Amino acid sequence: MNLQAAVNSLIGLFPTFESRIYLIVTILFVTVLANILARIEWYTIFRHLMLLHAGKQAFVQERKTQKQEKWFLWGLTIVGFFASVYVLWITLTQRPNLLSTSPQQYSVLTTTDTPISIEFDIPVDVKNMTFYTSPEVEGDWRWDYSVLGTMSRKVEFIPQQSFYPGSRITVYMVGLRPVWGAKEQHEMALQFDTPDIPTITNIEPNDGAEDVSTQSQLRFTFDHALGRYVDISYQISPDPGEYSVNREDKFEIISFEDPLKQDTEYKVDVVATPRSYVVETDEDIERGYSQNIKLFTFTTVSTPLLSSFSPKGDSVLITSPIQVAFDQKMQRSSVEKSFSITPKVLGDTSWNNDGEFVFAPKEELAKETEYTVSFAGGMQSVAGGIVGEPVSFAFTTIGKVAPSRTVPATATYGVDPTNSNVEIEFNQEVDHDSAVSKVSLSPIINYATAWDGNTLVLQTAGKLGYSTRYSLTISPGIKTVNGLDSTETFT
């Protein structure tokens, strides 16, 4: 490798103008130092005195070595001087080369009004250069005069108007040449791309999601950062009322002022409109066609409902617990807080699971009394559904014994005397012997009795007379098992 090749390889390690100046200064410093060392006489005298004690032969050898060192230092001085001149000449006269761009060439800009910075390896003739952009937009080309305060090798384009989304930008540079040396002019072209209309990569809640909280936000993730180059709008039905949109990088979050409605399927249509604009005022220059980029639905939480409850009816045992089953898992504390019973009863609450509430009275309920069980609005399910309106049901505890049904019914005509029994169903469990003793038919006939639950069966089939009117009488005093004895006569 010859000297020129070596110097060129060295220059390649210092790509910028400033770094080459540092290289030249370093070479000159080494050159001056070598020249000084070659001229220092006291250093030579000191070495001569030291060698007088070593003998004549050593003195002669040392003199020879000193001459070689001087020639080496003088040679180093000459080489350093010419190397500095060569580096300086190369730096000042070579064709300017592109060192870097920001953003990188062929990359996609973050937004459509991103400034474009261009850096050359050496200062260029600023007055001779002309820049063009395609598509053409208004903007300022600003030079950075950081080289000795008067020269520049860096320029930045500050757009006053944005480029249109999805465009290929070409920057043409005409009249490129160094400040000194050859005046041959060159041209250069750079290419960049503006961002396309973004696409949605993720949504929360997911498409088709169910049991979505009425307090939920809508969160959208896009494939790249958003900017003023695209208007994103949302069409939501049914109308959720006022909402705000918060944009951050490649995310948008919709926050609703009022809770969403329960038991409601919402449809969300996301629309994107590309645009170019005046950077300072944001005034539209061009607006493209709106595009639907996402359509999805979600359903909010359902209102919790009572799927079953007990006791019910008008003959409830006084030891009966109150059990209420919901159609979904509930937040226990909200149910317990909403529960009440009238007249007031002391008791303990428990749960069979998150969906079944139990109230066990500490004492027996009052007989022949109507109780109303109520749940105030505000009960909340685990999923977040809320019962807005109060819910209640009533039952009556067991009272006096009374017949609830007879067969045949009162004033029934055309009863088949050969195939008809008389049945009396009581409203509660009774003492069988007591009940049989208080029941009579007129005209009197002989019959046997049987029981089917709380139903007394008078086996009269084949013993009734034709065309005869019978009267059934149930006298007071029928003894109860759990309630109150009868006090009335039923006919």
MOJO-V260198 format. One record per pair of residues at least 6 apart in sequence whose C-alpha atoms are under 6 Angstrom apart, sorted by the first residue. I is the first residue (numbers start at 1). GAP is how many residues later the second one is. Records with the same first field share a line. If there is no record, write none. Layout:
I->GAP, GAP
This chain:
14->6
16->105
17->104, 105
24->60
27->53
31->46, 49
34->39
35->42
38->32, 35
51->8
92->88
93->87, 88, 89
96->26, 82
97->23, 24
98->22
99->20, 21, 22
100->19
101->16, 17
102->14, 15
105->86, 87
106->85, 86
107->85
108->85, 86
109->85
112->50, 51, 82
113->46, 49
115->42, 43
116->40, 41
117->38, 39
118->36, 37
119->34, 35
120->33
122->31
123->29, 30
124->29, 53, 54, 55
125->52, 53, 54
128->47
129->45, 46, 47
130->43, 44
131->41, 42
132->39, 40
133->37, 38
134->35, 36
137->24
138->22, 23
139->19, 20, 21
140->17, 18
141->15, 16
142->13, 14
143->11, 12
144->8, 10
145->6, 7
160->119
161->116, 117, 118
162->114, 115
163->113
164->112
165->29, 30, 31
166->28, 29, 30
167->26, 27
168->24, 25
169->22, 23, 24
170->20, 21
171->18, 19
172->16, 17
173->14, 15
174->13
175->10, 11
176->9, 10, 11
177->8
199->23, 24
200->21, 22
201->20, 21, 22
202->19
203->16, 17
204->14, 15
207->89, 90
208->89, 90
209->89
210->88, 89
211->89, 90
212->88, 89
213->87, 88, 171
214->45, 46
215->44
217->37, 38
218->35, 36
219->33, 34
220->31, 32
221->30
222->28
224->26
225->24, 25
226->23, 24
229->45, 46, 47
230->43, 44, 45
231->41, 42
232->39, 40
233->38
234->35, 36
235->33, 34
236->31, 32
237->29, 30
242->15
243->12, 13, 14
244->10, 11
245->8, 9
246->6, 7
262->38, 39, 40
263->37, 38, 39
264->35, 36
265->33, 34
266->31, 32
267->29, 30
268->27, 28
269->25, 26
270->22, 23, 24
271->20, 21, 22
272->18, 19
273->17
274->13, 14
275->11, 12, 13
276->9, 10
277->6, 7, 8
301->84
302->83
303->82, 83, 84
305->21, 22
306->19, 20
307->18, 19, 20
308->17
309->14, 15
310->12, 13
312->83
313->82
314->81, 82, 83
315->82, 83
316->81, 82
317->80, 81
318->46, 47
319->45
321->38, 39
322->36, 37
323->34, 35
324->32, 33
325->30, 31
326->29
328->27
329->25, 26, 52, 53
330->24, 25, 51, 52
331->49, 50, 51
334->45
335->44
338->37, 38
339->35, 36
340->34
341->31, 32
342->29, 30
346->15, 16
347->13, 14, 15
348->11, 12
349->9, 10
350->8
351->6, 7
367->30, 31, 32
368->29, 30, 31
369->27, 28
370->25, 26
371->23, 24
372->21, 22
373->19, 20
374->17, 18
375->15, 16
376->14
377->10, 11, 12, 13
378->8, 9, 10
379->7, 8
380->6
398->85
399->84, 85
400->84, 85, 86
401->84, 85
402->24, 25
403->22, 23, 24
404->21, 22, 23
405->20
406->17, 18
407->15, 16
417->45, 47
418->43, 44
419->42
420->41
421->37, 38, 39, 40
422->35, 36
423->33, 34
424->31, 32
425->29, 30
426->28
429->25, 52
430->49, 50, 51
431->48, 49
434->44, 45
435->43
438->36, 37
439->34, 35
440->32, 33
441->30, 31
442->28, 29
447->12, 13
448->11
449->8, 9, 10
450->7
451->6
472->19
473->17, 18
474->15, 16
475->14
476->10, 11, 12, 13
477->8, 9, 10
478->7, 8
479->6
